[in-house]
Amino acid sequence: MRRIKKKIYLGTCAAAFAVLTIVRYTTDVVPESEPQPVAEVEAQEVETPVTDTIVEATPAPQKSLPIPKTPEKKHPVRGVHSYADCFPDIQDVQIVAARKWGVSPVEDRQEAEQRKSELVFVGSSPYYVMDRSMSHSIPYLVPRAADLLDRIGRNFIDSLFVKGIPFHNPIITSVLRTENDVRRLRRTNPNASPESCHRFGTTFDIAYNRYHTVCPPGEHRRAVRDDSLKYVLSEVLRDLRKEGRCFIKYEVKQGCFHITTR
């Protein structure tokens, strides 16, 4: 009995082995390949064959600074409709602002040098120039008035640019007057006020009938009529006055705009 069971067991094992052998050789099984890491795939894609040719790298173009261009559409020069109406602020109006924002009157130039904590030197600027013949005042203003003068100069240059007019600087003809300056001025001009707003460092005069041409050495600039520059300057001053930045009087005899900060 045991021999019969052993034969059956061996026969079963042999049959199973034969079946597995047949299945292995008759079935086409392709093993799955393992996924490659992303880094390796990317490296394979960008890999290029090595050659004996040396290729020089082309340098990247350097960026140049932007150069201001002439505006495509120039703004027209209009001026103001009336100098008397647009700049009517007389002495009685300006003196109030001068006393409010200014310093106490300065006796002479030596004292002005000692009061630099209250006054700002305005004798050098790219936005305006001081009149070379200025003899009865010195280039000092309170900070509030100095800022106003800079704003006028910057706005004037910007306005010239958008109108396509060569650059010019306004000329400042009068700034801070010391008490000594007022006394000397009244000897030659009895109409000069002893209560001048210039005594407080809040006031300055800008000529409207002459300008300083900004021209680099060796460069020629086309001539511009003083009247055209006067129209541009009047537009700038009118806008600042409307903003409440200053009081302005159009001086006919002195040929200037008399301006006090506010």
C-alpha positions in Angstrom: 0.0 0.0 0.0 2.8 2.4 0.9 4.5 1.6 -2.4 1.4 2.6 -4.3 1.1 5.9 -2.5 4.8 6.7 -3.1 4.4 6.0 -6.9 1.3 8.2 -7.1 3.2 11.0 -5.3 6.2 10.8 -7.5 4.0 10.6 -10.6 2.2 13.8 -9.5 5.4 15.7 -9.0 6.8 14.6 -12.3 3.6 15.8 -14.1 3.7 19.2 -12.3 7.4 19.7 -13.3 6.6 18.8 -16.9 3.7 21.3 -17.0 5.8 24.1 -15.6 8.6 23.4 -18.1 6.1 23.6 -21.0 4.6 26.9 -19.7 8.1 28.5 -19.4 9.2 27.8 -22.9 5.9 28.5 -24.6 5.0 31.8 -22.9 6.9 35.1 -23.9 7.2 37.0 -20.7 9.0 40.4 -20.8 10.2 41.6 -17.4 9.2 45.1 -16.5 12.1 47.6 -16.5 12.6 49.7 -13.4 11.8 53.4 -13.9 14.9 55.6 -14.2 15.3 58.5 -11.8 14.3 61.9 -13.2 17.8 63.3 -12.9 19.2 60.5 -15.0 16.6 60.9 -17.7 17.2 64.6 -17.9 21.0 64.0 -18.1 20.5 61.7 -21.0 18.3 64.2 -22.9 20.9 67.1 -22.7 23.9 65.0 -23.3 25.7 65.9 -26.5 28.5 64.0 -28.3 32.0 65.3 -27.8 33.8 66.6 -30.8 37.2 68.1 -31.5 35.7 71.4 -32.6 36.1 74.2 -30.1 33.1 76.7 -30.1 33.8 80.0 -28.5 31.0 81.4 -26.3 29.4 84.6 -27.6 29.4 87.2 -24.9 26.0 88.6 -23.8 25.3 92.1 -25.1 25.8 94.8 -22.4 22.9 96.9 -21.5 23.4 100.6 -22.0 21.8 103.3 -19.9 18.6 104.7 -21.3 19.1 108.0 -23.3 16.3 110.6 -23.0 14.5 110.9 -26.3 12.9 114.0 -27.7 9.2 113.7 -27.0 7.3 112.6 -30.1 4.6 115.2 -29.6 6.0 118.6 -28.3 3.9 120.5 -25.9 2.9 124.0 -27.2 4.2 127.2 -25.6 1.2 129.1 -24.4 2.2 131.4 -21.5 -0.4 133.1 -19.3 -3.3 135.2 -20.4 -2.3 138.2 -18.2 0.8 138.8 -16.1 -1.0 141.3 -13.9 -3.9 138.9 -13.2 -1.8 135.8 -12.7 0.8 137.4 -10.5 -1.0 140.1 -8.4 0.6 139.5 -5.0 1.7 142.9 -3.7 4.0 143.8 -0.9 1.3 143.9 1.7 0.5 140.2 1.0 4.0 139.0 0.7 5.3 140.6 3.9 2.9 138.6 6.0 4.3 135.3 4.7 7.9 136.6 4.9 7.5 137.4 8.6 5.8 134.1 9.3 8.3 131.8 7.6 11.5 133.9 7.7 14.3 134.7 10.1 14.9 137.9 12.0 16.6 140.5 9.8 20.4 140.0 9.4 22.6 143.0 10.0 25.4 142.3 7.6 27.2 139.6 5.6 29.4 138.6 8.6 26.3 137.9 10.7 24.8 135.9 7.8 27.8 133.6 7.9 27.2 132.9 11.6 23.5 132.0 11.1 23.9 129.0 8.8 21.7 127.0 11.1 18.8 129.1 9.9 19.8 129.8 6.4 20.8 127.7 3.3 23.4 128.7 0.8 21.9 128.8 -2.7 24.8 130.1 -4.7 25.4 127.0 -6.7 22.8 124.8 -8.5 22.3 123.0 -11.8 18.8 124.4 -11.9 19.5 128.2 -11.8 22.4 130.7 -11.8 23.0 133.8 -9.7 23.3 137.1 -11.5 27.0 138.1 -11.6 26.0 141.8 -11.1 24.1 141.1 -7.9 25.6 143.5 -5.4 22.8 144.3 -2.9 22.0 140.8 -1.7 23.7 137.5 -0.8 22.7 133.9 -1.8 21.0 132.7 1.3 17.5 131.6 1.9 15.5 129.8 4.6 15.1 126.1 3.8 11.5 126.5 2.8 12.4 129.1 0.2 15.4 127.2 -1.0 13.2 124.2 -1.8 10.8 126.4 -3.7 13.7 127.8 -5.8 14.9 124.3 -6.6 11.4 123.3 -7.6 11.0 126.2 -9.9 14.3 125.4 -11.6 13.5 121.7 -12.0 10.0 122.4 -13.4 11.4 125.0 -15.8 13.9 122.5 -17.3 11.3 119.7 -17.5 8.9 122.1 -19.3 11.6 123.1 -21.8 12.2 119.4 -22.5 8.6 118.5 -23.3 8.3 121.6 -25.5 11.5 120.7 -27.4 13.3 123.9 -26.4 17.1 123.8 -25.6 17.9 123.9 -21.9 18.3 127.3 -20.2 18.6 128.3 -16.6 16.7 131.2 -15.0 18.8 134.0 -13.5 18.3 135.0 -9.9 18.8 138.7 -9.5 18.1 139.2 -5.8 18.0 137.0 -2.7 18.6 137.8 1.0 19.2 141.5 1.8 21.0 142.4 5.0 20.1 145.6 6.9 23.3 147.1 5.5 22.3 146.1 2.0 18.9 147.9 2.4 20.5 151.1 3.6 23.0 151.1 0.7 20.2 150.4 -1.8 18.0 153.2 -0.6 20.9 155.7 -1.2 20.6 155.0 -5.0 16.9 154.0 -5.1 14.7 156.0 -2.7 11.7 153.9 -3.7 13.3 150.7 -2.2 11.2 149.6 0.8 12.8 149.6 4.2 10.5 146.7 5.0 11.6 144.5 2.1 10.6 140.9 2.1 14.2 140.1 1.1 15.3 140.8 4.7 13.7 137.6 6.0 15.3 135.1 3.6 12.0 134.0 2.2 12.0 136.0 -1.0 13.9 136.0 -4.3 13.7 137.7 -7.7 13.9 135.8 -11.1 14.6 137.8 -14.3 12.1 137.2 -17.1 14.0 139.1 -19.8 17.3 137.2 -19.9 18.4 133.6 -19.3 21.6 131.5 -19.1 22.0 129.0 -22.0 23.1 125.5 -20.9 25.5 124.4 -23.6 28.4 121.9 -23.3 31.8 123.0 -24.6 32.1 122.6 -28.4 28.3 122.2 -28.9 26.1 124.7 -30.7 22.6 125.4 -29.4 20.0 127.1 -31.5 19.0 130.6 -30.4 15.8 130.9 -28.4 13.9 134.2 -27.9 13.8 135.5 -24.4 10.0 136.0 -24.9 9.5 132.3 -25.5 11.5 131.4 -22.4 9.4 134.0 -20.5 6.2 132.3 -21.5 7.5 128.9 -20.3 8.7 130.3 -17.0 5.3 132.1 -16.5 3.5 128.8 -16.9 5.7 127.1 -14.3 5.2 129.9 -11.8 1.5 130.1 -12.4 1.1 126.4 -11.6 3.1 126.6 -8.4 1.2 129.7 -7.3 -2.1 127.8 -7.9 -0.8 124.9 -5.7 -0.4 127.4 -2.9 3.4 127.2 -2.8 4.2 130.9 -3.2 3.1 134.5 -3.7 4.3 136.2 -6.9 4.3 139.8 -8.1 5.1 140.7 -11.8 7.5 143.6 -11.6 7.4 145.7 -14.7 10.2 148.1 -14.0 12.7 145.7 -12.5 12.1 143.0 -15.2 11.6 140.2 -12.7 9.1 138.0 -10.9 9.2 138.8 -7.2 8.5 135.6 -5.3 7.9 134.8 -1.6 7.4 131.3 -0.2 4.2 130.5 1.7 
